[in-house]
Amino acid sequence: MAHRLLLAIRPVAALAIIPIAGMLLSACVSQSAYNELQAQHQQLEAQHEQLQGQLETLQAQASFVEAGDFLFPAGGYTLSAAGKAELANRVVPRLIGLPYAKIVVYGYTDNTPVGPELQRAGINDNLTLSSRRAGAVVTFLISQGIKPEIISAKGFGDTHPVARNDSPANRAKNRRIVITVQGPGAPGA
C-alpha cells in the first residue's frame, strides 16, 4: 500500500515542478534583448559622464579659490595690496550685478598654531584667523560695490584641508579663501 501511495505522489510532484521550471525559463533574457539593454546602459553611462563634466564646470564657474598667501601677508589677516588688486580685477567683475545670488566667502588655514603676534591681537586659534580673513575679504568686496545683503563670511580654520599639512607647499594649499556664488543669479543657474 505504501508503494502505491509513493507512485501516486511522484506524478503530482512532477506536475508541481513543471510550472516552476517554466517560470525559471521565462526569466531568461534573449541575447538580442541583453545586447539592447547593454547598449542602453552604456549610453546612460556616457550621459552620466557628460552631465558630471557639466556639473564640475558649473561648480568651477560658481566658485573662486584664492591663495591665502597671495591675499594676506604671512601670519596676517589684513588684505595685501596685491590681494586687493586680485580681488578687484578678477573677482569683483564676476560678482557685480548678481542681485539674487548669495555669496559666501569661506576662510581656511593650515594646522600651524597662530603666533604670539596674532595672539596679542586677540586671535588665539586658526578658526578665528580664518574667520577674520574671510571677513576682510567680505569687507573689501562690499567696498567694491557688492551688495552687503547678499554676502557673508565663514571661517573653518584648519578643519577642511585640501592637502596634507606635511610640507610648506601643502600647508600653503590649505591657506586659502573660497568665494562661492549660490542660488538664482549664480553662474550657470
C-alpha positions in Angstrom: 0.0 0.0 0.0 2.8 2.4 0.8 4.4 1.6 -2.5 1.1 2.6 -4.4 1.0 5.8 -2.4 4.5 6.7 -3.4 3.8 6.1 -7.0 0.7 8.4 -6.7 2.8 11.2 -5.1 5.6 11.2 -7.8 3.4 12.3 -10.7 1.9 15.0 -8.5 5.4 16.3 -7.6 6.5 16.2 -11.2 3.4 18.3 -12.2 4.4 20.9 -9.5 7.9 21.2 -10.9 6.8 21.9 -14.4 5.3 25.4 -13.7 8.4 26.3 -11.6 10.7 25.3 -14.4 8.6 27.2 -16.9 8.9 30.3 -14.7 12.6 30.0 -14.5 13.0 29.6 -18.2 10.8 32.6 -18.9 13.0 34.7 -16.7 15.9 34.2 -19.1 16.6 37.0 -21.5 17.4 36.5 -25.1 20.8 37.6 -26.4 19.3 40.3 -28.5 17.4 41.7 -25.6 20.5 41.5 -23.4 22.6 43.3 -26.1 19.9 46.1 -26.3 20.0 46.5 -22.5 23.8 46.6 -22.5 23.8 49.3 -25.2 21.2 51.4 -23.2 23.4 51.0 -20.1 26.5 52.2 -22.0 24.5 55.2 -23.4 23.3 56.1 -19.9 26.9 55.9 -18.5 28.1 58.3 -21.3 25.3 60.7 -20.5 26.2 60.5 -16.8 29.9 61.3 -17.6 28.8 64.3 -19.7 26.5 65.6 -17.0 29.2 65.2 -14.4 31.5 67.2 -16.6 28.9 70.0 -16.9 28.3 70.0 -13.2 32.1 70.4 -12.5 32.2 73.2 -15.0 29.3 75.0 -13.3 30.8 74.5 -9.9 34.1 75.9 -11.1 32.3 78.9 -12.6 30.4 79.5 -9.3 33.4 79.5 -7.0 36.8 81.2 -6.9 39.7 79.9 -4.9 42.3 82.4 -3.9 45.6 81.6 -2.3 45.7 82.9 1.2 49.4 83.7 0.9 48.7 85.9 -2.1 45.9 87.8 -0.4 47.4 88.2 3.1 50.9 88.8 4.5 52.3 85.8 6.4 50.5 85.4 9.6 48.2 88.3 8.9 44.5 88.9 8.3 44.6 92.3 6.6 44.5 92.2 2.8 47.7 93.0 1.0 47.8 95.5 -1.9 48.3 92.6 -4.3 45.4 90.8 -2.7 43.1 93.8 -3.1 44.2 94.1 -6.8 43.5 90.5 -7.4 40.0 90.7 -5.9 39.2 94.0 -7.6 40.3 92.8 -11.1 39.4 89.2 -11.1 36.6 88.5 -8.7 34.5 91.7 -8.3 33.6 91.9 -12.1 32.1 88.4 -11.8 30.1 89.3 -8.7 28.8 92.7 -9.6 25.2 92.5 -10.8 24.1 89.3 -9.1 21.2 90.7 -7.1 19.6 87.4 -6.3 22.6 85.3 -5.7 24.1 84.5 -2.3 27.9 85.0 -2.0 29.7 83.2 0.8 33.4 83.7 1.5 35.0 80.7 3.3 38.3 81.1 5.0 40.7 78.2 5.7 44.2 77.9 7.3 46.8 75.2 7.7 47.3 73.5 11.0 50.3 75.6 12.2 49.4 77.3 15.5 49.0 81.0 15.5 52.0 83.0 16.7 52.4 85.4 19.6 51.8 88.5 17.4 48.4 87.2 16.4 47.6 86.2 20.0 48.4 89.7 21.1 45.8 90.9 18.5 43.2 88.6 20.1 43.5 85.8 17.5 44.1 82.7 19.6 43.4 80.0 17.1 43.2 79.1 13.4 39.4 79.2 13.4 39.5 82.9 14.5 42.2 83.7 12.0 40.3 82.1 9.1 37.1 84.0 10.1 39.0 87.3 10.2 40.5 86.7 6.8 37.1 85.8 5.3 35.6 88.9 7.0 38.4 91.1 5.5 37.5 89.8 2.0 33.8 90.4 2.5 34.5 94.0 3.8 36.7 94.6 0.7 34.1 93.2 -1.7 31.4 95.4 -0.2 33.7 98.4 -0.6 33.9 97.5 -4.3 30.1 97.5 -4.8 28.9 94.1 -3.8 25.6 94.3 -2.0 26.1 93.6 1.7 22.8 91.8 2.0 23.9 89.0 -0.4 27.4 88.3 1.0 28.6 86.6 4.2 31.8 85.2 5.7 32.5 81.8 7.4 35.8 80.6 8.8 36.7 76.9 9.0 40.3 77.1 10.4 42.3 74.0 9.6 39.3 71.6 9.6 39.0 71.1 5.8 42.4 70.7 4.4 42.8 70.1 0.6 46.3 68.7 1.2 48.3 67.1 4.0 49.9 69.6 6.3 53.2 67.8 5.9 55.2 70.2 3.8 55.4 74.0 3.2 53.9 73.6 -0.2 50.9 71.6 1.1 50.4 73.9 4.0 50.2 76.8 1.5 47.4 75.0 -0.4 45.4 74.8 2.8 45.7 78.6 3.5 43.0 79.7 1.1 39.9 81.8 0.6 37.0 80.2 -1.4 34.3 82.5 -2.7 31.1 80.8 -3.7 28.1 82.0 -5.6 24.9 80.2 -4.9 21.2 80.4 -5.7 19.4 82.2 -8.5 21.6 84.5 -10.5 24.7 82.3 -9.9 26.7 81.5 -13.0 25.0 78.6 -14.7 21.9 78.9 -12.5 
